[in-house]
Amino acid sequence: MEPFRIKAVEPIPFPTSEERRTMLSNAGYNLFRVPARMITIDLLTDSGTSAMSAEQWAALFRGDESYAGARSFERFESVVEELTGFPEVIPAHQGRVAERILLTSALSPGDVSVSNTHFDTTRASVEAAGAIAVDLPVEQNASKPFGGDIDLVALNEHLHESGVGRVRCVVLTITNNAGGGQPVSPANVAAVRELCDRHGVMLLLDASRFAENAYLVTQRDQSYANSAPRDVARATFAMADGCWASLKKDGIGNIGGMIAVRDADLARACRNRLIETEGFPTYGGLAGRDLDALAQGLREVTDPDYLRYRAESARWFGDQLAAAGLPVVEPTGCHAVYIDARLLLPHISALAFPATALANELYLAGAIRGCDLGTLVFGRVDPSGGPDVAAPRELVRLTLPRRVYTKSHLEYVAEVAARVASKAAEVPGYRIVEQAGTLRHFTAVLAPLS
Ligand code: F0G
């Protein structure tokens, strides 16, 4: 059960079926363009959507809004230092600016960054530094407990001869969001550490979901069955040279990010860049009160009772969806359940956006908003006007905000999903009417193929 009781509530809207149809059509069949007041259950993202605890709300009041050297920063810094072991702690207003600052400080043009999977904003930051991002995930399947690992054989080959440039850093995204939210094993991190030492390469963590990764380690690796998630997380940080995180996830904050590194020179370079865009290095684009709420969130997020609830509700939700006839990506991680739209909608070709079609159908059937991770997002557009290159997978992510929805909310989603699955053959594909050159999924206008 949920290891908390509810102190403040927010009503949720129940648009009628007519309103949903009109709203989706007005939004160009793009769920990003549907206003939240027309969504019953919003599973678009777990980012910045968490419910704060009473202690976090109380911490807001302690916020010290001094421009430089605020007490809030000192509290934030000591929590991050204690958790990560990194002596250099730099706040930022969200994850993508933290990675932009760290990666553009650490990488030079022509360098290579190798990862289990660079999240899309991470890849953009590597490329902004003039460097090359290479993804080497292990092949994921239902029997693999650590589907987030990096492929060590391929990494070894790249370190010996990348063929494209000098490998400067290895980035391990924990958990691997783009790869189904699968965890990275301590053995994999240790092996990467050894390879990095041998080749003089930096090991960085994208630690946005570090606590969920640590908890899944305690569940999926017998040798950690009796370890506290916080100890597993600390041991993981200890193997790296530095990290960044979006604290809108496992910081349980509505906004926030951070950089934490061992190397003082690298930290100095980051701080100088930070001043240009985010503000003074003791607030990094945040209010003092945000830093206090995040410090408290970082303490709470490794609570084993909370993490057990988080992982078990995701697994239960995945089981309900599978029982409802949806092809769920197994094993379920912590932050989301991923559905394979290609398997559910084999009659829709990749270039008719099966993931978009499934996400839209869940909205039409029950005002549920999921996240489309298919060709609309990852497909490549041919600039000369030829057909798109389809994405390798067509997934819909039903992402779980932290401490927001109860089991009965998720039961409702499973009931709606069952209705959609039973009429899967009738779901139409889509075509694009209007799109931007980059990151088209945020604004694209689509129309159903009849
Ligand atoms: N790294 C990972 C692994 C992420 O999942 C995200 C954001 C970021 C970095 C960027 O952080 O949003 O604070 O700037 N993921 C969100 C999502 C957007 O929905 O998965 P940010």
Boltz pocket constraint, residues with backbone or C-beta under 6 A from the ligand:
constraints:
  - pocket:
      binder: B
      contacts: [[A, 44], [A, 45], [A, 46], [A, 47], [A, 93], [A, 94], [A, 95], [A, 96], [A, 97], [A, 119], [A, 121], [A, 122], [A, 173], [A, 175], [A, 177], [A, 206], [A, 208], [A, 246], [A, 247], [A, 248], [A, 256], [A, 257]]
      max_distance: 6.0
